[in-house]
Amino acid sequence: MIRPPDYVLGIQPYVPGKPLEELERELGITNSIKLASNENPVGPSPAAMQVLQCSFANIHRYPDGGGYYLKQALAKKLSVGEDELILGNGSNELLDIAVRTFMKAGDEAVMATPSFVVYAMAVQAVGGRPVQVPLKNFMHDLSAMADAITPATKIVFIANPNNPTGTINRMDEFEQLMERVSDDVLVIVDEAYFEYVSDPDYANSLKYLRSDKNVLVLRTFSKIYGLAGIRIGYGIGRAELLTDMNRLREPFNTNSIAQKAALAALGDTKHVRHSRDVNKAGKKYLYKELQALGLPYIPTHANFIYIPVEDAAALNEGLLKRGVIIRPMGPKAIRITIGLPEENKRCIEALKEVLNA
Ligand SMILES: *Cc1c(COP(=O)(O)O)cnc(C)c1O
């Protein structure tokens, strides 16, 4: 019987959650709310929805493999060249392409733990070794991560803000890390929640775009832009770096519908601002209520809150029965996506009931 190599057998497949409808049927509930995957609860921009309605006319044609119009708009917005941009079927795909481009079996990649689980999976998929550095005060410990770099290191992953803790790394510590990274290492800065961050000290990773360092910045339309379901994200990096990644990119990796919706969403700055405001108000409400419940939380720079708890599995089960879907993070923490006001209220009410039960 054919078997995959050992390094593939070492990867735990991603276990998808059940469809909402199925979960409701099994639990005998209705009207459940999903606060588990950090999507924008407001939904997509109305401008993107509008474009989607009339984007089906040409689906018998292959998409524009270069993503011409979307890259043009991104280049203008970010003041970078179109050749400094790469589009992906979600930023997840770009992580994968970067790993396959720059790593081979036996190489190492430094990352934080807990952080986005996809980094380790992508590295293992090429027979690489994930070197996982524990968070310090729920933040990436950038100096310990620099210490973990060896001659075998090819990539350093930084999620900024970090998922699941919502913490950020600031400019000074990021600069100190960059000083210690040599020019044969790629630093991937995953900024999936970039648009939510308002802290003035937030590390500006694009500062290194044209330096002698190798930086790939990843952003996405899945979070504040509300387009998680149609899968599109982008990377910003030096042109030569992206030329190498384009060697492994499928010619038509992003679909035509996603390209059009993303272009419209990008232009709808009002919707982005509104989404940020809804998140800010929801965060304030949840902080106040969590505090009243005696639940310590980690202050977040994104659209989700990490809460250390005694028994994450029991809490999760109790919430599920009440139709509130959140994400347990190991045995001792949960992560709650900040929702709409009524969703946040229901979440708090359910938490109260479960904690008092
Ligand atoms: C949600 C998320 C992404 C986005 O993935 P897409 O493939 O763009 O949907 C990337 N990184 C982190 C840390 C995330 O939380």
The ligand as an SDF file (V2000), in Angstrom:
LIG
                    3D

 15 15  0  0  0  0  0  0  0  0999 V2000
   -7.1440   34.3050    9.6450 C   0  0  0  0  0  0  0  0  0  0  0  0
   -5.6690   34.3280    9.5390 C   0  0  0  0  0  0  0  0  0  0  0  0
   -5.0500   34.3170    8.2950 C   0  0  0  0  0  0  0  0  0  0  0  0
   -5.8550   34.4430    7.0490 C   0  0  0  0  0  0  0  0  0  0  0  0
   -5.8660   33.3520    6.2750 O   0  0  0  0  0  0  0  0  0  0  0  0
   -6.5500   33.4580    4.8380 P   0  0  0  0  0  0  0  0  0  0  0  0
   -5.9750   32.2820    4.1690 O   0  0  0  0  0  0  0  0  0  0  0  0
   -6.1090   34.7590    4.2260 O   0  0  0  0  0  0  0  0  0  0  0  0
   -8.0230   33.3940    5.0400 O   0  0  0  0  0  0  0  0  0  0  0  0
   -3.6630   34.3230    8.2460 C   0  0  0  0  0  0  0  0  0  0  0  0
   -2.9390   34.3660    9.3630 N   0  0  0  0  0  0  0  0  0  0  0  0
   -3.5090   34.4160   10.5720 C   0  0  0  0  0  0  0  0  0  0  0  0
   -2.6570   34.5410   11.7800 C   0  0  0  0  0  0  0  0  0  0  0  0
   -4.8990   34.3800   10.6920 C   0  0  0  0  0  0  0  0  0  0  0  0
   -5.4560   34.4080   11.8960 O   0  0  0  0  0  0  0  0  0  0  0  0
  1  2  1  0
  2  3  1  0
  2 14  2  0
  3  4  1  0
  3 10  2  0
  4  5  1  0
  5  6  1  0
  6  7  2  0
  6  8  1  0
  6  9  1  0
 10 11  1  0
 11 12  2  0
 12 13  1  0
 12 14  1  0
 14 15  1  0
M  END
$$$$
